[in-house]
Amino acid sequence: MSSSHLAALLLCVCIFAGGGIADSQSGTNGLSRPTEVRIGALFTFDSVIGRAVKPAIELAIADVNADPSVLSGTRLSVLMQDTNCSGFVGTIEALQLLAKDVIAVLGPQSSTIAHVISHAVNELHVPLISFAASDPTLSSLEYPYFVRTTLSDYYQMAAVASIISQYQWREVIAIYVDDDYGRGGITALGDALAKRKSKIAYKAKLPPGAGRSTIQDILMRVNEMESRVYVVHVNPDSGLAVFSAAKSLGMMSNGYVWIATDWLSAVIDSSRHDNPDAMEHTQGVIMLQQHVADSDIQHSLLRKLNNQTREGNRSSVSSYTVHAYDSVWLVARAIEQFLSEGNAVSFSANQNLQPVKRSSLQLDSLRRFNNGDKLLEKVWRANFTGVSGQVQFTLDRNLIHPAYDILNIGGTGFRTIGYWSNFSGLSVVAPENLHSAPPNSSTNNIQLRSVIWPGQTAEKPRGWAFPYHGKPLRIGVPLRTSYKEFVMQDNGPDGVKGFSVDVFKSAVSLLPYPVAFNFVLFGDGLKNPSYSDLVQKVSENYFDAAIGDITIVTNRTRLVDFTQPYTESGLLFLFVGAVVWILEHRTNTEFRGTPRQQIMTVCWFSFSTMFFAHRENTSSALGRFVLLVWLFVVLIVNSSYTASLTSLLTVQELTSGVKGLDSLISSSSPIGYQVGSFARNYLVDELNIADSRLVPLNSPSDYARALELGSGNGGVAAIIDELPYVEIFLSKYCKFKTVGQVFTKGGWGFAFPRDSPLAEDLSTAILALSENGNLQRIHDEWLSGEGCSTDDIEIASNSLSLSSFWGLFVICGLTCAIALLIFFWRIFFQYSRYNDQVELGPEIVRRTARLTSIKSLISFVDKREEEVKNALKKKPNGSQQTRIGSTEEQSTSPL
């Protein structure tokens, strides 16, 4: 034990050491049992948890003493100490309890007190059995005598992360009490979200015991942030104040998402009749509750507790109730095994306290339980069925089969919308019904029933919004000195104009919500700025976004998220994405959702595979087969055109002997490139061209002058640049031509920070611009020049196009076709069996309304693969009625 903790404990002991201490229990010699064994209980009596566990502990003690099969001839007694919602008082009461020679302690309910007292029980070898302390760090090997008989928040936060991932929210705001319980839980939440590519955008810390004004100030601050998904992890006794303040601030309305951990279910169970405001202030909230399977032993406990309530005892029932009841039985069974093996209940002086015995602290009363380690061993080996279910511990000292009910508050009650367990993840099937099934590592069965969200709406909230009082977005815009058709400085209200600017403004105008923004120029105005530096500024959150002629290349996609390209891009990619969607839709939840989400998934998946940056996992064999072939094609294309560059050579028509990129690389001639573009890095890093050969050029006139001079007279032999710039250049200087490789596939996009939801919505808007013709209209307005006549120049471009890769595309197309044929053959085969095996009443008959229409067939195809397979596995079973594909919602009753 550390010196700081020891000093704190000694200080507390001196407060009560002068009082009377109960005599230690009678010893036993291994042949006879003691007439009484004493345990302690430590919790706050007048609290949500205390009112739930006190009658359960008393009832369990009575049941143990009435059961002749447990502790026969030995009476189990309990000494209860009130911690009074105080860490300081709780520590004193705990030490006072340990001074009475108890052989085990139930509690505490506070994780903070558990951390402190764990050091004391380590020294005194007294098992500490907590039915409420859920801080995951208490499972550390630092606390060997701490036994948790409730669920660790490690599992609860995994459940919360699964819910957030199910609804595809990227960022959440955590509202939590700033103590061991709150910090430990939120740390676990951050880890669980990171595994699912989400994150905590902001941690709103509430001081323990915070008043309403403090809570309102914190909520006003988080309401100015982008995320609208709030995870609330606070103490039961003060947690409702958060929702009361949120309601007064208008934060329980449309667009908001509130997820509460299991503290809220305990409050609801405790105050449903005494405090109707608990339901009124939490309408639309999703809350978790530790899952307790329905059983006869649970009903028996409820009847006994209800009888106590009718006799005038004020109590409440929650998951803490059943865990406290089981904790008493856990200790009783362990003591029974301990005594049956002839172990003695005896205490001795703690040698570690000898150096301080000469002080006035009087520490003789704190004695070590001699066989505490053997009793602890019996506790860890427990294996029995309690009210809460199977009481058994894993190797990492947690209860087996952790599971939660997922509840949705609405009206005057709440309903179950699903379950979570570490065995199956999210499901609408109760966990105990899944434990007998073989493990399923896929996410096919992840689903929840419909939710009524805050504001009484069934439509899933977006999960984010631009705050009402937020600052306008800072949009970085490159200050170009050439090719100003794309973006240029302007004296108008926006300060900039150009093709890229008009595309961005038109796309923003299509968003279903207002977006305030200001354009901020980036560059010194003397030369074109570095676009890589501009993208870096976005990743560093210096800019909220960047627009302009920003080429989408692989290294940039690692820093930021790009919108759908708004310049020319190949359509074969959308075809492959659609095929993968068809193959994955029935088996993979990442390819399911609303029609809008599914369209965006197809578009994003199609585009992102070009950079091997797709986030969606494929689970079906056919989908993986098609993706493997497609990525092979992409690899070959990228090998030919590294870093997604649209490369070409602009050469002087009459004097240059350059025939293509290969001949240019093998020569020693100087090569021109546009200042600020990524062409220089491509030439040096990918093509290994010496930097001394590269000549920076800033404007079309610089291009023409350098080409006219030629490589032998201080000019260049060729210029490598992107196609849109070259087209503008050639429309003005008609005596030049393009040779070599020309292949457009990456395009330009707008850059946003990683996981920005605005990038997705703008991608949808850009697609809409393309479909309604406005994108082409903007292009023609800014970029359509007169060009060169055929008399001015003979076009002799040796360029690559889609036809250059026709062989690879044929292979990819055949692969898609074969996969689709196999897929639809399986569909029709399953459809035929499904149609013939439907149970109605006591015998199998064909449905009167068979699924023969195209609409019904499409509905069948849209069913999840797992759902269909489970239906086909079902056998006739007397008069049992089976309905495939439907799941009734279940209501939840308090324990």
N, C-alpha and C positions, 0 to 999 in steps of 0.2 A: 504494500500500500504506500502510495506516495506520501511524503511528509506533509504536503499541504492538505490532503484529505484527512490524514491522521490528526492534524492539529484541529481541523474543523470538528471532527468527531469528539475529540477530547473536551473541547470547549462546551459541546452540547451535553456531555455526560455530567459535567459538574453541576448543571442546573437541577438535576433530579437525583443525584447520587445520595444526597442526605436523607431522602424519603425512604419509606419502607419498601423493601423488595421482597416479592413472593418467594417462599422457599422453593428450592429446586425440586424436581420430581424424584420420587424414590427410584433408586437404582435397581437394576436387575442383573442376575448372575448368568443369564442365558438359559436357565432351566425354568425360571418363573417369569411371568410377564408383569409389567407394572400395572397397577390398578388404574392409572390414568396417564395419558400422554397429552401434552399441551402444545398447541400451535397458536400462532398469532395471525391477525388480519389487520392490514394497514390501508386505509382509504379515507376519503372525505365523506362523512356520513350524509351531510346535506348537500348533495350534488346529484347531477343526472345519473352518473355511474354509481355513486354510493347508494342512492335509493333503489337502484336496480339490483345491486349485488348483496346488500345486507340481508334481506329476507332469504335470498338463495343460499347464502352461507349458513344461516341459522337452520334452514330446512335441511340442508345437506348434512350438517352435524347430527341433527336428530335422526335422519334416515340411516346414517352410518351406525349410530349407537343402537338403533333398533334392528339392525341386520346381524344375525348371529354368525354369518359366514365371514364377517370382517371384524377384526379386533375383538374376538370373543374373550370376554373377561377383562377387557381393557376399555376404559371410557375415554373417548376423544373429546377434548374441550378446546375452546377457542377464546383468546383474549383479543378484543378489538380495540384499536387505537384510531382516533380521529385526526387526520392530517390537516383538516380545516383549510384546505385549498392554499396551503403555504409550504413552500419548499423548506423554509427554516423550521417551522413547526413540525412538518412531516419528518425531517431528519431527527429532531429531538424525540418525537414519539416513536420512531423506529428504533432508536438506541434504547429507549426505555423498555420497549417490547423485548428486545434481544437480551436485556439484563434480567428478564424473568425466566430465563432458561427454556425458551420455546425451541422445539426441534425443527420447526419449519415456519415460514411466514408467508401468508397469502397477501399479494399486493406487491408494491403499491400501484395505484392507478396512474400515477404521474411518472412519465419517463425521466423527468428531471430528478425526482427523488430516487428513482430506481438506479440511476447512474451513481449517486452518492452512496446509497445504502449497499450497493453491490460490493463496494470495497470492504464494508464492515462484515458482511456475511462471508466474504472470501476468507477473512481472518478467523471468523468464529465457526466456519464450516456448517453454516445453517442454510439449507436450500431456500431460495426466494422464489416463490411461485406467483407470477404476475398474470392476472386475468385481463389486464387493460393496457399495460405499457407496450406500445407498438413501435417505438423508435428502432429502426433496423440495426443501428450500431450496438444495441444491447446484446445482439447475438455474437459479439466479438469474443474471442478466446480470452480476453482480459477479464471477463465476468463468468467464470466457470460455474458459479453457484446460482446464476440467474436462469430461471426456467420460465419460458413464455408459453402460457396456455391460451393465449389469443393469437390472432394472425399478425405477422409482421407487416409493417407498411411497405416493405419491399414488394410484397405480392399485391397489396392494394394499389400501389402506384403503377405496377405493371398492368393492372386492370384498367386504370384511368388512361394510361397510354394507349391501350388497345381501343378504347372508346374513341379517343381523339384521332387515332389512325383510321378507324372505321369510317369516320365522317370526313376524312382527308383534310383536317385542319393542320396547318404547318406550325403555328405559334400559339402559345397560351400565356396567360398571366396568372401567376401563382399568388394567392392571397393566404397568408399563413401566420400563425402566432410564432413569434421569434423566441422559441425556447427549444430544448432538446427534441421534444416531440415534433414541433413544426419543422425545424431545420432538417432533422433526419428524414422525415417524410418527403420534403421537397427535393432534397438531394437525390433520393431514390427516384422521384418523378423525373428529374432532369436526365438521369442515366437511362431510364426506361424510354423516354421520348427520343433520346439520341439514337437508340437502336432502331427506331422507326422513322428516322430522318425528320423529326420535329424537334422543337426546342421550347424552352421557357423564355419568352421575350422580355419579361420583367418580373422581378420578385418583390411583391408588396408585403413588407413585414409589419405585423401588428404587434405593438408592445403587449406583454401579458397583462390582462386586465384593462385593456384600452377602453376609453370612454367613447360615447357616440360621436362627439365632435372630432376626435382623432380618427375614428373609422371613416367618417364622412370626408375628411381632408384627404385621406389616402385613396378612397374610391374616386374622388373628383380628379385626382392625379392620374389614376389608371384609365379613367374614362376619356382622357385626352390622348390616349395611345391608340395604335392601330388595331391591335387584337381585341376581339370581342368574346373570346373564350376564356372563362375564369374558372380556375380550380381552387376551391376553398377548403383549407385544411387547418381548422382551428379547434379550440376546446369546446366541448358541448355546452358548458354553462354560460358561455358568452357568445357563442357562434351566431345565434339568431340576430344579434345586433348588426351583423354584416348585411344580412338580407333586408332588415328593416331600413337601414341607411340606404341600401341600393334601391329599394323601392321608392324612397322619398326623392332620390336623384333621377328617377326615370330610367334606371338601369335594369329593370325587370320587364322590359318591353320587347317588341320585335327586334330581331337582329342580335340579341344577346344570348350567350350560352353560359349556363352555370352548372358546374359539376361539383358536388360536395362529397367528401369522403364519409366514412361510416359514422362520424360523429353526429351527423344530421339525423340519420335514422334512429339513433338512440334518443335524440331530443324529441323527434316526432312521436316515438313510442311512449316517451315519458310525459309529454304535455299535450297529447291530442285532445284530451277532455278538459284539462286545466287551462290551456293556453291556445285558443283557436287561432290566434295570430300566427302561430307557427306554420299553419297551412296557408293562410292568406298571403304571407310574405314570401312564400317559396314556390308559388305556382310556376310550373314549367321546368323546375330544377330536376336534373338527373342526380340521383344519390346512390351510394353504394351501401350495402348491408352485408355483413358476414353471413354466408349461407349456412342454414341449419336445415338438414333434411327432415321431412315430416316423419314422426315415429310415435309409437305408443308411449315410450318413456317420456317424450316431450309433452304429450297430452297429459300424462299423469302429473308432471311437474306443474303444468299450467293450472290444473285443477287445484292442486295444493296451494299454489300462490294466490289464486283467485279466492280461495277460502280465507286466506290470511287477510286479503284486502277487504273482504266483507266483514271481517271481525274488527275492522277499524285501523288496521296497519296501512300506512301510506306507502305504496311501493310501485315500481314500474318494471316492465319486462322488456328486455332487449337481448342482443347477442351477448352482452356482458353478463347477463343473468345466467345463461346456460354455461358459459365458460367458468364463472365463479362456482357454480354448483359442481361442475366436473372437476374443478381444481381441488375441492375438498375430498372428493372420491379418489382423485389421483394420489393425494397425500396419504389418505387412509389405506389404500391398497399397497402403497410403497412401505408404510410403517408395518403393515401386516407381514409382508415378505421379510422386512428387516428383522422383526421380532421372531419370526418363524425360523430364521437361520441362527438364532441364539445370540444375536447382537444385543448389547446392553445400552440403555439410555443413561449416559453419564457425562459429566462435564468436568473440565479442569481449567486451571488458570492459563491464560494466554501469555506465553513467554515473551512475546513481542512487546507486551505492555509493562514488563518488569522495570525498564529504565525510567518510566514515569510514575511508578507506584508511590514513590516517596513524595510526590506532589500532593496538593490538596484536592486533586480531581476525584479521588476515590474510585478507581476503575476496577476494583476487585469484582464488581458485580457482572462485568462483561467476561463471561467464561466461554471456552471453546467446547463445542459439541464433539466428543471424542470420536464417534463413529459417523460423523456427518457425511463423510465421503461415501460410505457404504449406503446410507439412505439416499444420497443423491444418485448413486448408481441405479437403485431400484426405481427412482423417478424416471430416469432416462429410458429405462427398459419397459415402461408402461405400455400396455396393449389391451385396451378394453373399449367397449362401446358405451359412450356416455350420451347425455342429452344432445350435445353438440355434434355427435357423430363418432367416428373412430378417433380415440385418443391414443396417438402413437407419434413418436418423434423421428425425424430424419437424421441423417448423419451430421447435418449442419444445424441441428438442435431447433428445428421448426416443426410445427404440426404438419402431418401429412395431409394431402388433398386440400390445400387452401382454395377456397372458392367464395365468390361474392354474388349476391343478387344485385341486379341493376334495376333501379326503380325510377319511375317518372311520377312526380307529384302533380296532381291535377284535381280540381274540385275540392272535395272534402276528404280525399284519401290519396292513395298512390297505387300504381299497378306495376307488375313485373314486365319489363321489356326484354329481359334476357338474363344471361348468367355469364360469369367469367370463372375459369379455373386454370391453374397452371398446367393442367393436363390437356384441355381442349381449346383454351382461349375463349373467345366470345361464342355464345351459342344460345339458342332458344330452348335447348333441352337441358333439363336439370343435371348438374354434374354427376350425381350418384348414378344416373342412367347411362353415363358415358364411360365410367371407370371400367365397366365390364367389356367395353368394346376395344378393339385393337387401337393402339396409338395412331393418330393421324397427324402427320407433320405438316400437311398442307393447310392452307387457309380457306379451303373450299366451304367449310361449314360456318364461317364467321358471318353472323348476321344479328340484327336486333329488330325487335318489333317497332312499330311506328311510335313516334314521340310527339307529344304536344309541348311545344317549346314556349318560352316566355312570350307573352303577347297573344296566347291562345291560337297559335298557328301550327299547322302540321308541316309546313315547308322548312326544310333544313336551313338554318341560318348560314350565311356566307362565312361567318367566323371572323370577319375583319371589316373595318370601315374606316374611312377617313374621318378623324375626330373633328367634332364641331368647332373646336377652338384650336385645332392644329395649325401649324405653319404650312404655307404652300410648299409644294415639292420643289427642290432645287434641281433643275434639269441642265446637265452639262451639255454644251454645244461647242463643237470645234470651231475656232476662229480661222477659217481657211483664207489663204491668200491666192489660191487658184481654184479652178473648177467651182466657181461660186454658185453655179446652178443648183448644187445640192444643198448648200447652206451658206448663208452670208450674213454679215452684220447689216442692220437696217435701222432707220430712224423712227419706225413705227412703234406702236405700243408694245409689241413683243420684243423688239430689239433685234430680231433675227427673221430671216425668211429663206425660202428655198424649197426644193422638192421634198427633202427629208422632213422639214418642219411642217409642211402642209400635210404630209402623210400622218405624222404624229398627231396634229391637231384634229384631223378628220377622224382618226381612230378614237381619240379621247371623247369626241362628241358622240360616239356611239355607245359609250359606257352607260350602264343603267344608274349611275350615280355621279354626282359632280366631283371633279378633281381640280383643285387649285394648284397652279404651278407657275414658276418663274424661270425663264431661260437665263442661264449664266454662261457667258462666253469663256472658253478655255483656250489659251494660247496667247502669244505676245503680239500677233498681228504682223510679224516680220517674216515668218515662214509657217508652213502648215504644222500644227502641233502633233505630238506623238499620240496616236490613237490607243496604243497600249497603255500609255500613262493615263489617258482619259478613262479607260476601263478600270485601271487600278484605283482611280479616285472613287469610282462607284463601289468597288469591293470594300474600300475603306470607309464607306458611308459619308465621304465628303460631298458627293452628289447623291441624290436620291435616284437618279437615272441619268442616262446619257443617250442622246439621239444624234443622228447624222448618218454619214456614209460609213458606218462602222461594220467592217467585214467580220463575219462570224467564223472564227478559226478555233482550232482545238484548244490551244493554251488559254484563250480567253474564256471558253466555256467552263474552265476549271475555277474561274474567279467570280463570274457573274452568271445570271440567267438572261438569255436572249429571248425576245419575242419571235413569233413566226416571221421568217424573212419577208420583207416587202419588195424585194427585187426578184428577178426571174429565178425559178428553181425547178428541177425536174419533177414530173408527176409519177414516175415509177415508184418513188419512195412512198407516196400515199397508198399505192396499190398494195405494196408489201405490208404496210401498217394495217390496212383493212383486212388482209388475209390473216395476219397474226391475231387481230381482234376477234375475227370469226372463230378461230381455233381456240382462243383463250377465254372467250366470253362466258362459257358455261362452267368453267372450272376455276377461274381466277378472279377474285374480287377486285383486283387492281384494274380489270377491264370491264367492271360493271359500274352501275350508278345511273344517274339521270342521263337522258339523251345528250344534253349539252356536255356533261362530263365525259361521256363516252366518245363524242366527236373530238373533244380536246385531247383525250388520251390517244386516239388514232393519229391526230396531227402531230402531237408532241413526240410520240413513239417513232413515227415515220421520220421526222426530222432529226431527232436526237441520235438515232442509230448511225447517222452519217459521221458522228464524232465519237461513237461508242460510249455515249453519255446517257443512254436510256436508263431510267430508274425503275421501270416496271419489270418485275420478274416473270418469266414464263414458266408455267408448271406442267403443261401438257406435252407429251412426247412429240406430237405433230408440230406444235408451236415452236418448240426448241429446234426441231429439224429444219423448218423454214427459216428461222432466225439464223441458224448456223450457216446455211447456204448464203443467205443475204449478207451476213457480216463478212463472209469470205469474198463476196463481190465487192463490198465496200472497201475491204482491205486492199484488194488489187487496184481499185480506183484511187484510193489514197496513196498507194505506193507510186502510182504514176503521177499524181498531182498532190504532193506532200503539203500538209497544213491547209488543205482545202482552198488552195490558191487558184484563182482564175488568172492564168499566166498567158502572156502572149508577147510577141516581139514586134516592135514598131521599128522598121528599118528604112534607110534611104533607098528608094526604089532602084536607082540606076547604078549606084556605086557599091552597094553592100553585097558581100558574098555570103552573108549569113543565111543559112537555109532553115535553121530551126534551133531549138534550145541546145541540143547535143553539140552541134557545131560551134555554138557560142561558148559553151562551157570549155570545150577543148582548145579554144583559141586563147590568146592573151589580150584581146581587145577590151577596151573599157566599156562598161555597161551603165546605162542611166536608170535611175529609179526616182520615184516621187518622194519628196521630203515628207516625213511623217507617216508614211505607209508602212505596212509590215513586210513589204517586198524586200527590204534590205536584210532583215533577219532571215527571211526565206532563202535568199541567195547565199548568205554566209553560212547559216547553220545547217540548212538542208542540202544545198547544192555544193557546199564547200568551195565557193568562189572567194578568192582572196579579197579582203576588204580594200586593198589598194586599187583594185580594178573598178570599184564602184564610184559613180559620179552622182551626187545629189542634184536634182533638178526641181524647180519650184513651180513653174507655170508652163502652159502650152507653148508660149514663145520661147522659153528655155529649151523645151523639147525640140522644137523646129531648128533652133540655132545649133544645138549640139549635134543633131543628125546631119545637118547641112555641112558642118565642119568635118565630120567623119572621125574615125578613130585615129587617123594619122596626123590630124591637125588640131588637136586639143578638144575634139568632140567625143562622141561615142559611136560604137558600131550598132547598138540597139538599145531599146528601152523596154524594161519589163514593168508592166502596170496592170491594173484591173480593167476589165472590159468596159464598164460604163465610162471611165475617164478616157480610154482610148477611142471609144466611139465619138465622144465630143471632140477630141483632138483631130481625128480624121475628117470630121465634118467641116473643119476649118482649114486644115492643111491637106490638100488632096493629092499632093505628089508623093505621099508616103503610103506604105502598105503594111499589112500584118502578115507574119509568117509564123510557123511553129504551132505550139499547142494552145488551143482555146477551149476551155471547158467550164461552163458555169454551173455550179451546184450548191455553193454555200450561201451566197447572197448577203444582203445587209440586214441588220436588225437593230432594235433598240435594246440597250443594256440596262438591267436592273439588278439590285443586290440579290444574292442567292435566296431562294424560297420566297421571293416577293410575289404575292398574289396578283399584283397589278400586271405582271408580265403575262400571266395566263389570260387575264381578261382582255388585255390589249391584243394578244394573239388572235383571240376570237374576233375582235373588232377589225383587225387587218384582213382576216379571211372574209369578213362581210364586205369590206371595201373592195376586195378583189372580185367578189361575186356580183356586186351591184355596179361594177364598172368605174367606180370613182377612182380607184387606184390607177387605172389606165388613163383616165382623164387628167389626173394630176401629173402623171408621167409625160403625157403629150404637151401639157401646158408649160413644163419646165425644160424638158430634155429633147423635144423633137425639133431638130434644126433642118436646114435645107439639104445638107449633106453634099456629097460630091457626085457629079454626073459620071456616067460610064465613059464619057470622053476624057474626063480628067485623070482617071486612074484605072488601071487594069487590076481587078481584084484577083490576087493569087495567094490565097490563104491556105496553107497546109495545116488545117486545124482539126482537132479531135472533137467529135460530137457524140451524141448518144449512139449513133449508128456504129461508131468505132468499137463499141463494147457489146454489139448485138449478140455475140456468142454467149457472153456471161449472162446477159439479160434473158436469153432464151432458156438457159439452164435454170435460172432463178424462177422464170415463169412456169416452166415445167414442174419444178419442185412445188410451187404454190398450187398448181392444178392437181397434182397427185395428192397432196395433203388435203385439199378440199374434197376430192373424190372420196378418199378414205373417211374423212370427217362426216360427209353427208350420208355415206353408206352406213356408218355407225348410227347416225341419227335415225334413219328410216328403220334400221333393225331394232333399235331401242323403242321407237315409236310403235312398231308393230307389237312388241311384247307388252309395252305399257298399256296399249289399247285393249289387249286381251286379258290382262290381269288386274282387275279392279274389283274389290270386294264390296258388295252392297248387301247388308243383312247377313243371313247365315250361309249363303252360297255365292259362288262367283258367277256373275253374269256380265254380259257386255253392256256397256252404257247405252242408254236409249239415244242419247245425243252424242254419237261417236265423234272423235276429233278428226273430222274429214275435211273440213274447210281449210283454206289457206290461212285464214286468220288463226284458227285453232292450232294448226301445225306450227306457225310462227310462235305462238304462245308456248308450245311444248319446247321448241328450240331454245327459248329464252330461259327455261328452267335451269337451275343449277345441276351440274352433273351428279353431285353427291346426292341431291334430292331424288333424282331419277333412279340412281343405283339402289338407294335405300328402299324405294318403292318396289323395284323389281325383286328385291330379296325377300319381301314379305310373303308369307304363306297364308293360306286359308286357316282360320282359327275359330271354328264354331260360329257363333253369332256375333263375334267381335266385328265392329265396323271400322274400316280403315279409310281414311281420306288422304290422298296423296297430295302433297304440296301446300297444305294449309296447316296452320298452327294456331290454336286458340290462345288468346292472351289470358294469363293467369293473374289473379289478384293475390296480394300478399297480406297476411295477417300478422300482427305483432306476436312475438313469442309469449 
